[in-house]
């Protein structure tokens, strides 16, 4: 099974036109094993099938890789570390803070950080709207955490003045973008072609106007 899952992952990485070192693929597989193990007891994700986990979690998160370049990144509503933990594995020189209110999920993230030796990961078990860290972030990202309006309203205080939101969505959310809070605008919208996934995926970059 492990060999089959690795082949699936490597095929998907090629399909995303990413060139990742073997050590990175090793770590992504180690993360997948931890997710499968912990999911049995902690119900971290509704997806139980490891084959589906590769497509719907790991490859979906990896589709963001070409668009992440800045130093301080916050993943809001990270759940089991998606996409933040995956991006942290790919980019060991960038910093990723993974924030979630669910204690079981953040306990898993602390364990995964330790086992994968990810010095660039910080885990926060907090509510985004009431958290005030010492340093603000270049990028605040989320993967279907909430509506765009709520996401911006709840977390804009965490963003540096020249920072940006990077929000993953399914079908292009025209209605949600019409409700963008005042002072923010859509900068770019990227269509993501994720191997193994049916349906549309979009990555929206939103900045202060």
Residue pairs with C-beta under 8 A, 6 or more apart in sequence:
1 50
2 29
2 33
4 51
5 29
5 32
5 50
5 51
5 54
6 25
6 29
8 51
8 54
8 55
8 196
9 25
9 28
9 29
9 32
9 54
9 58
9 59
10 25
11 195
12 54
12 55
12 58
12 59
12 62
12 194
12 195
12 196
13 20
13 25
13 59
13 62
15 59
15 195
16 59
16 62
16 63
16 65
16 193
16 194
16 195
18 62
18 65
18 66
20 28
20 90
24 89
24 90
27 89
27 116
28 58
28 86
28 89
30 115
30 116
31 58
31 81
31 85
31 86
31 89
31 112
31 116
32 50
32 53
32 54
32 58
34 108
34 111
34 112
34 115
34 116
35 44
35 45
35 53
35 57
35 80
35 108
35 112
36 50
36 53
38 44
38 108
38 111
39 45
39 48
39 80
42 104
42 105
42 107
42 108
43 104
44 79
44 80
44 104
44 105
44 108
45 53
45 57
45 79
45 80
47 53
47 56
47 57
54 196
55 194
55 195
55 196
55 197
56 196
56 197
57 80
57 82
57 86
58 86
59 194
59 195
59 196
59 197
60 82
60 83
60 143
60 168
60 194
60 197
60 201
61 82
61 83
61 86
61 87
61 143
62 83
62 86
62 90
63 192
63 193
63 194
63 201
63 203
64 83
64 87
64 141
64 166
64 168
64 192
64 203
65 87
65 90
65 91
67 166
67 190
67 203
67 205
68 87
68 91
68 94
68 139
68 166
70 94
70 138
70 139
70 163
71 94
71 95
71 138
72 94
72 95
72 97
72 135
72 136
72 137
72 138
72 139
72 160
73 84
73 87
73 94
73 95
73 96
73 97
73 137
73 138
73 139
73 140
73 141
74 96
74 97
74 99
74 137
74 139
74 140
74 141
74 155
74 158
75 81
75 82
75 83
75 84
75 87
75 96
75 97
75 98
75 99
75 141
75 142
75 143
76 99
76 128
76 140
76 141
76 142
76 145
76 151
76 154
76 155
77 99
77 100
77 128
77 142
77 143
77 145
77 146
78 84
78 85
78 98
78 99
78 100
78 105
78 109
79 100
79 102
79 105
80 105
80 108
80 109
81 98
81 108
81 109
81 112
82 143
83 141
83 143
83 168
84 96
84 97
84 98
84 121
84 141
85 96
85 98
85 109
85 112
85 113
85 118
85 121
87 94
87 96
88 94
88 96
88 118
88 120
88 121
89 116
89 118
91 120
92 118
92 119
92 120
93 120
94 120
95 120
95 122
96 120
96 121
96 122
97 121
97 122
97 123
97 124
97 133
97 137
98 106
98 109
98 121
98 122
98 123
98 124
99 124
99 125
99 126
99 128
99 131
100 106
100 109
100 124
100 125
101 125
101 126
101 127
102 125
103 125
106 123
106 124
106 125
109 121
109 123
110 123
112 118
113 121
113 123
124 131
124 133
128 154
128 155
128 158
129 154
129 155
131 158
132 157
133 158
136 158
136 159
136 160
136 163
137 158
137 159
137 160
137 163
138 160
138 163
138 164
139 163
139 164
139 165
139 166
140 155
140 158
140 159
140 163
140 164
140 165
140 166
141 165
141 166
141 167
141 168
142 151
142 165
142 167
142 168
143 168
144 168
144 169
144 170
145 151
146 154
147 176
147 179
148 167
148 169
148 173
148 176
148 177
148 179
148 180
148 204
148 206
149 176
149 179
149 180
149 181
151 165
151 167
152 165
152 180
152 181
152 184
152 206
153 181
155 165
156 181
156 184
159 165
159 208
161 208
162 207
162 208
163 207
164 187
164 205
164 206
164 207
165 184
165 204
165 205
165 206
165 207
166 203
166 204
166 205
167 203
167 204
167 206
168 192
168 201
168 202
168 203
168 204
169 176
169 201
169 202
169 203
169 204
170 199
170 200
170 201
170 202
171 199
171 200
171 202
172 189
172 200
172 202
173 202
173 204
177 186
177 204
180 186
180 206
183 208
183 209
184 206
184 207
184 208
184 209
185 206
185 207
185 208
185 209
186 204
186 205
186 206
187 205
187 206
187 207
188 204
188 205
189 202
189 203
189 204
189 205
190 202
190 203
190 204
190 205
191 200
191 201
191 202
192 201
192 202
192 203
193 201
194 201
